Amino acid sequence: MITSGISQNKNLQRQSLQWIREQSMSPDCLESLATHETDVTPHIIEL
């Protein structure tokens, strides 16, 4: 739930992150990705 430094509307940014967090708790969710980190390795999600 950490917002980025640059944002026009921090409240909307937090709401988006909250929605992603809620969806990530679903048993149907394989993976949730919300990052600007450069050390995340690209990968394929197979369904």
C-alpha distances in whole Angstrom, upper triangle without the diagonal:
4,6,10,13,15,14,17,15,11,12,12,9,7,9,9,6,7,10,9,8,11,13,13,14,17,20,21,18,19,16,13,12,10,11,13,14,18,18,17,21,22,23,24,23,26,27
4,7,9,12,12,15,14,10,12,13,9,8,11,11,8,10,13,12,12,15,17,16,18,21,23,24,21,21,18,15,13,10,10,11,12,16,17,16,20,21,23,25,24,28,29
4,7,8,8,11,10,7,9,10,7,7,10,10,8,11,13,13,13,16,18,17,20,22,25,25,22,23,19,16,14,10,10,10,12,16,18,17,21,22,24,26,25,29,30
4,6,7,11,11,9,12,12,8,10,13,12,11,14,16,15,16,19,20,20,22,25,28,27,24,24,21,17,15,11,9,8,11,14,16,16,20,21,23,25,25,29,30
4,6,10,11,9,13,14,11,12,16,15,14,17,19,19,19,23,24,23,26,28,31,31,28,28,24,21,18,15,13,11,13,15,18,19,22,23,26,29,29,33,34
4,7,9,9,12,13,10,13,16,15,15,18,20,19,20,23,24,24,27,29,32,32,28,29,25,22,19,15,14,12,14,17,20,20,23,24,27,29,29,33,34
4,5,6,9,9,7,10,13,12,13,16,17,17,19,22,23,23,26,28,31,30,27,28,25,21,19,15,14,13,16,19,22,22,25,25,27,29,29,33,33
4,7,9,9,9,12,13,13,15,17,18,19,21,23,24,25,28,29,33,32,29,30,27,23,21,18,18,17,20,22,26,25,28,28,30,32,31,35,35
4,5,6,6,9,10,11,13,14,16,17,19,20,22,23,25,27,31,30,27,29,26,22,21,17,18,17,21,23,26,26,29,28,30,32,31,34,34
4,6,5,6,9,10,11,12,14,15,16,18,20,21,23,25,29,29,26,27,24,20,19,15,16,16,19,22,24,24,27,27,29,31,30,33,33
4,5,5,6,9,10,10,12,14,15,16,18,20,22,24,27,27,25,27,24,20,20,16,17,18,21,25,27,26,29,29,30,31,30,33,33
4,5,5,6,9,10,11,12,14,15,17,18,20,22,26,25,23,25,22,18,18,15,16,17,20,24,26,24,27,27,28,29,28,31,30
4,5,5,6,9,10,11,12,14,16,17,19,21,24,24,21,23,20,16,15,11,13,14,17,20,22,21,24,24,25,26,25,28,29
4,5,5,6,9,10,10,12,14,15,17,19,23,23,20,22,19,16,15,12,13,15,18,21,23,21,25,25,26,27,26,29,29
4,5,5,6,9,10,11,12,14,16,17,21,21,19,21,19,15,15,13,15,17,20,23,25,23,26,26,27,27,25,28,28
4,5,5,6,9,10,11,12,15,16,20,19,16,19,16,12,12,10,12,15,17,21,22,20,23,22,23,24,22,25,24
4,5,5,6,9,10,10,13,15,18,18,15,17,14,11,10,8,10,13,15,19,20,18,21,21,22,22,21,24,24
4,5,5,6,9,10,11,13,17,17,15,17,15,12,13,11,14,16,19,22,23,21,24,23,24,24,22,25,25
4,5,5,6,9,10,11,15,15,13,15,14,11,12,11,14,17,20,23,24,21,23,23,23,23,21,23,22
4,5,5,6,9,10,14,13,10,12,10,7,8,8,11,15,17,20,20,18,20,19,19,19,17,20,19
4,5,5,7,9,13,13,11,13,11,8,10,9,13,16,17,21,21,18,21,21,21,21,19,21,21
4,5,5,7,11,12,10,13,12,10,13,13,16,20,21,24,24,22,24,23,23,23,20,22,21
4,5,6,9,9,7,10,10,8,11,12,15,19,21,23,24,20,22,21,20,20,17,18,17
4,5,8,8,6,8,7,6,9,11,14,18,19,21,21,18,19,19,18,18,15,17,16
4,6,8,7,10,10,9,13,14,17,21,22,25,24,21,22,22,21,21,17,19,18
4,5,5,9,10,10,14,16,19,23,24,27,26,23,24,23,21,20,17,18,16
4,5,8,10,12,16,18,21,25,25,28,27,23,24,23,21,19,16,16,14
4,6,9,11,15,17,21,24,25,27,26,23,23,21,19,17,13,14,11
4,6,7,11,14,17,20,21,23,23,19,19,18,16,15,11,12,11
4,7,10,14,16,20,20,21,20,17,16,15,13,12,8,9,9
4,7,10,12,16,16,18,17,13,14,13,11,11,8,11,11
4,7,10,13,14,16,16,13,14,13,13,13,11,14,14
4,6,10,11,13,13,10,11,11,11,12,11,15,16
4,7,9,12,13,11,13,13,14,16,15,18,19
4,5,9,10,8,11,12,14,16,16,20,22
4,6,9,9,12,12,15,18,19,22,24
4,6,6,10,11,14,18,19,22,25
4,6,8,10,14,17,19,22,25
4,6,9,12,16,18,21,24
4,6,9,13,14,18,20
4,6,10,12,16,19
4,7,10,13,16
4,7,10,13
4,6,10
4,7
4
